[in-house]
């Protein structure tokens, strides 16, 4: 594995742990794709730093469990803004 990829995987892991962020937010912050973030923190990070990989996995599982709540909140906000424009 190339050195810069290893560094990026470690940086992504730290970023996700410190900010308790989603894969999408990490990808946007680092300017890379969601699939790259996912591969870095699931496959590559497990080989580089298994303890960090476990922490990241817990956060990602928590985000996945809460995903439907965030999606519903976004929809609610969208339509509450639209109703103000119409009225």
Secondary structure, DSSP 8 states (H G I E B T S, - for coil): --HHHHHHHHHHHHHHHHHT--HHHHHHHHTS-HHHHHHIIIIIHHHH-HHHHHHHHHHHHHHHHHHHHHHHHHHHHHHHHHHHHH-
